[in-house]
C-alpha cells in the first residue's frame, strides 16, 4: 500500500522523524522540501546566534577575534540563488537518500569557493558528495552520516575565520566513516589534501 503524504493527497516519498509506529511521518517531495527550507532557515538563525555568542565571548576575554564563525550571509545568499543544485550532480534515485538541507549548504559552499583560493577544495567537495551518493555498498544511514560531517567541514572551510582544530577533528571522523568504502575514502583523502593546501596543513 502506497503511503499518502501527511500534509497533502500526494504519495509520500519520505518518512520524517519517528512520531509513530511506522517509523516516521510520511511526506511527499514538495512538502519535504518545504520542511527542509524551514530547517535551513532555522540553521541560519542558530548559526547567527552562535556567531554572536562567540563575538561576545571574544570581546569579554580581550584576545581579539577568534575563528570558527559560520558564513551565514554567504550561505543564505548562495542558497537563495536557486532551488536546484548548481554544482552537485546526483541521480534522482539517490536524492532522497541525503538530507536536502545538507545538499543545499554544500552546494552553496561550492558556489562560494569558486574563483577563490578555496576553489580546489570546492571541486573536491563536489567529488566527495557525488561519490557518497552513488556508492552501492554504503547504507543510506551511513551516507547521511558522511554527508553530515562533510557539511560541517564545508561550513567551517568557507568561513572567514575557520577553526583548523575543528576541521581536523571533523576530518578524523570523516576518515573513520569512509574507511570501509575505497572510492569514498579516496575522495576524502583528496578533499583533505585540498584543505591542507589552503590551511597550511
C-alpha positions in Angstrom: 0.0 0.0 0.0 1.4 3.4 -1.0 1.6 5.9 1.8 0.0 9.3 1.4 1.7 12.5 2.5 0.5 13.6 5.9 0.2 17.2 4.6 -1.5 16.6 1.2 -3.0 13.9 -1.0 0.3 13.2 -2.9 2.0 9.8 -2.5 4.8 10.0 0.2 8.4 9.6 -0.6 9.9 10.2 2.9 9.3 9.2 6.5 10.3 12.1 8.7 11.2 11.6 12.4 9.9 8.7 14.5 6.5 10.0 15.6 4.6 6.8 15.0 4.9 3.0 14.8 5.6 3.3 11.0 8.9 4.9 11.8 8.0 8.5 10.9 5.6 11.0 9.4 5.0 10.4 5.6 5.7 13.4 3.4 5.8 13.9 -0.4 8.8 15.6 -2.2 7.2 19.0 -2.2 6.2 19.1 1.4 9.5 17.6 2.5 11.2 20.3 0.5 9.3 23.0 2.4 10.2 21.3 5.7 13.9 21.4 4.7 13.6 25.1 3.8 12.3 25.7 7.3 15.1 23.7 8.8 17.7 25.5 6.7 16.3 28.9 7.9 16.4 27.6 11.5 20.0 26.5 10.9 21.0 30.0 9.7 19.3 31.7 12.7 21.0 29.4 15.1 24.3 29.9 13.3 23.9 33.7 13.6 23.2 33.3 17.3 26.3 31.1 17.7 28.5 33.7 15.9 27.2 36.5 18.1 27.9 34.4 21.2 31.4 33.8 20.0 31.9 37.5 19.3 30.7 38.5 22.8 33.0 35.9 24.4 36.0 37.2 22.4 35.1 40.8 23.4 34.9 39.8 27.1 38.2 37.8 27.1 40.0 40.6 25.2 42.3 38.5 23.0 40.9 39.6 19.7 38.5 37.8 17.3 39.0 34.1 17.1 37.9 31.7 14.3 35.1 29.3 13.7 32.4 31.7 12.5 29.8 30.2 10.1 29.3 32.4 7.0 25.6 32.9 7.5 25.1 35.7 5.0 27.1 34.0 2.2 25.3 30.7 2.7 21.9 32.4 2.7 22.8 34.3 -0.5 24.1 31.3 -2.3 21.2 29.1 -1.3 18.7 31.7 -2.4 20.1 32.0 -5.9 18.3 28.8 -7.0 16.2 25.9 -5.7 18.3 23.5 -7.7 21.8 22.3 -7.1 24.1 24.1 -9.5 27.2 22.2 -8.7 26.3 18.7 -7.5 25.1 16.1 -9.9 23.2 13.3 -8.2 20.9 10.8 -9.8 17.2 11.2 -8.9 17.2 7.8 -7.3 19.8 9.0 -4.8 18.4 12.4 -4.0 16.1 11.2 -1.3 18.9 9.3 0.5 20.7 12.5 1.6 19.3 15.4 3.6 18.4 18.1 1.1 19.3 20.8 3.6 22.8 19.5 3.8 23.0 19.3 0.0 21.9 22.9 -0.2 24.6 24.0 2.2 27.3 22.1 0.4 26.2 23.4 -3.0 26.3 26.9 -1.6 29.7 26.3 -0.2 31.0 25.1 -3.6 29.5 28.2 -5.2 31.2 30.5 -2.6 34.5 28.8 -3.2 34.6 29.4 -6.9 37.1 31.9 -8.1 38.9 31.9 -4.7 41.9 30.1 -3.2 39.4 27.5 -2.0 38.2 26.6 -5.5 40.1 23.3 -5.4 38.5 22.5 -2.1 35.1 23.2 -3.5 35.8 20.9 -6.5 36.9 18.0 -4.3 33.9 18.6 -2.0 31.7 18.1 -5.1 33.5 14.9 -6.0 33.1 13.6 -2.4 29.4 14.2 -2.2 28.8 12.6 -5.6 30.9 9.6 -4.6 28.9 9.1 -1.4 25.6 9.4 -3.2 26.4 6.8 -5.9 28.2 4.3 -3.7 26.4 0.9 -3.8 27.9 -0.5 -0.6 27.2 2.2 1.9 23.8 2.1 3.7 21.6 5.1 3.4 22.2 5.8 7.1 26.0 5.7 6.5 25.6 8.1 3.5 23.7 10.5 5.7 26.4 10.4 8.4 29.1 11.0 5.8 27.3 14.0 4.2 26.5 15.5 7.6 30.2 15.5 8.6 31.2 16.8 5.1 28.6 19.6 5.5 30.1 20.6 8.9 33.6 20.7 7.3 32.4 22.8 4.3 30.7 25.3 6.7 34.0 25.8 8.5 36.2 25.8 5.4 34.4 28.6 3.7 34.1 30.8 6.7 36.3 33.9 7.0 38.0 32.5 10.2 37.8 28.7 10.0 38.9 26.7 13.1 41.7 24.4 11.9 41.3 22.4 15.1 37.5 21.8 14.5 38.1 20.9 10.8 40.8 18.5 11.6 38.7 16.7 14.2 35.8 16.5 11.7 38.2 15.1 9.1 39.2 12.4 11.6 35.5 11.4 11.9 35.1 11.5 8.1 38.1 9.3 7.5 36.7 6.8 10.1 33.3 6.7 8.5 34.8 6.3 5.0 37.3 3.6 5.9 35.2 0.7 4.6 34.5 2.3 1.2 37.5 2.7 -1.1 36.1 5.2 -3.5 34.7 7.4 -0.8 37.9 7.1 1.2 39.9 8.2 -1.9 37.7 11.3 -2.3 38.1 12.1 1.4 41.9 12.0 1.0 41.8 14.4 -1.9 39.5 16.8 0.0 41.8 16.7 3.0 44.8 17.5 0.7 42.9 20.5 -0.7 42.1 21.6 2.8 45.8 21.3 3.9 46.8 23.4 0.9 44.6 26.3 1.9 45.1 26.0 5.6 48.8 25.3 5.7 48.4 21.8 6.9 
